[in-house]
Amino acid sequence: MNTSTFENYESEVRSYCRHFPKVFTNAKGAVITDEDGVDYIDFFCGAGAVNYGHNNEYIKQKMVEYLSTDGIIHALDMYTVPKREFIETLEHKIIEPRGFNYKIQFCGPTGTNAVEAAIKLARKNKGRRNVFAFMGCFHGMTLGALSLTSEMYARGGAGASLNDVTHIPAPYMFEGLDVIQYMQTLIDDDHSGVEKPAAVIMETLQAEGGIRPFSDEFLRQVRDFCDKNDILMIVDDIQVGCCRCGSFFSFERAGIEPDMVVMSKSIGGLGMPLAILLLKGELDLWKPGEHNGTFRGNQLSFIAGKASFDWLLENNVEEETRRKGELVKSFIEREILPIDSRLELRGMGLIWGIDFGKINPELSEVVIEKCFENKLICECAGRDGSVLKIMPPLVIEDTLLMKGLNILADAAKEALK
Ligand SMILES: Cc1ncc(COP(=O)(O)O)c(C=O)c1O
C-alpha cells in the first residue's frame, strides 16, 4: 500500500495516521475498509465525530437528496432553510423536552472555535480575564482553547504565552483534597495570587485526559460553586456529548444546566464539520459579527445534523448506548481485568478506558498496535498515553462489538503475558 505521498508531501504534524498506516477508502457503520479491501472494526469513531455510524444510511440519504436539488451549500451565516430546520429540531426535539433553555451560536467548524467563543463571551459578560479549567482537560488547539488544555506536549506547540487560565486539580488527583473548597479559597483569599474567574470550563468526563468521569455530585457542586460566586459554568460536550455517555447531553445525569455548552464532532451528524455554542439568552452580549468566520455553518452539516436528531430519537440511541455500555463493562470485567489486578477500568455509556499506567504506561501502545494488526482500530489517551480508549460508533451491532472486544482481550493477554 503506497503511503509515500503522505510521507513525502504531508507535514510532520500528521498524527493518527502514524498509528494506522493504511490508506482507507470506505466506511459503513462501525467498519472502515482500506485500499486492499481489508475491513477494520472501528473503536475510535473519528474521536467521537461519527457516533451515529459511518455513512449512516438515513443521514446520508438526506444529504444526497439536498445535493441533488442544488440546495445552497455555502451561505456564510445567512438565513437558509437547512439552518432553520436544524435550529427548530435541536430546540424543539432535544433542548426543550429536557427542560433546558439555550440560544444557539454557530461557530467556525471545529470544536476549538466554539471553545474560543465560549471563553470570549464569558469574559465579556463578567469583565474578568481568568478562567478555571481542570488539570487533565482537553479543550482544543487554537491559542485561547490551548491555554485551557492542560497537556504539556500540546501547549508546547504554541510558541507563545498561554495566559489567563488557572488549572485546578481534578477531583481524582489528590485523595482527600476538597476541590470545591480549594477553588473557593483561591477566590476568597486575598493572598492566593489567583484572580477570580469569569468561568469554570469542564468536560463531565475527561476523554483525552484518560477517560476520567466526574461524579454527579461533583458536577452539582461545581454548579453550586458557580452560582454562589457569580461565575459561569461552561461544559465542553464536544467529545462526550451527542449521546456518547448515554444521554444526549453528558451532564443530564447530574440534573444540572450549565450556562454554556460547547458541542462539535457528532453534532454534524455524519462527521460533517460543525461547532455550536449553546448559551443562556441573557449572556448573549455579542455585537453583530464580533465572533465571525467564513464557515460558520455549512448547509450540508445542518442537513446531516438535523437528520441525526430525528434518527437518534427514532432509534432510541440513548438507551441503546447505555445497554451496549453494560456489555462492554461486563466483558472487560470478566475477560480483561482478571489478567492483572493493577489494570483499571473507567467509563460510562460507550466510552471506556483501560488504564495500564500502574503496570507500564507504554503497554497501551503495544496493545493498540496488536489490535490494529488484528483489524481493530483503537487509540490511547491520558497521562503518558497509558489509557486504551474504547469508543465505537453507538450504532455498532452487538456481534461486531463482541468481536472487537475479543480482539482487544487477546491483544491485552499477549501484551501482559
Ligand atoms: C473535549 C474536547 N474539546 C475540544 C476539542 C477540540 O475539537 P476540534 O478538534 O474539533 O477543534 C476536542 C477534540 O478532541 C475535545 O475532545
The ligand as an ORCA input file, in Angstrom:
! r2SCAN-3c Opt
* xyz 0 1
  C     -13.380     17.812     24.830
  C     -12.851     18.424     23.579
  N     -12.874     19.744     23.432
  C     -12.424     20.342     22.325
  C     -11.890     19.607     21.287
  C     -11.383     20.291     20.074
  O     -12.192     19.999     18.966
  P     -11.594     20.138     17.499
  O     -10.520     19.097     17.363
  O     -12.745     19.903     16.584
  O     -11.051     21.514     17.395
  C     -11.811     18.213     21.405
  C     -11.187     17.397     20.358
  O     -10.845     16.247     20.512
  C     -12.290     17.603     22.581
  O     -12.233     16.285     22.755
*
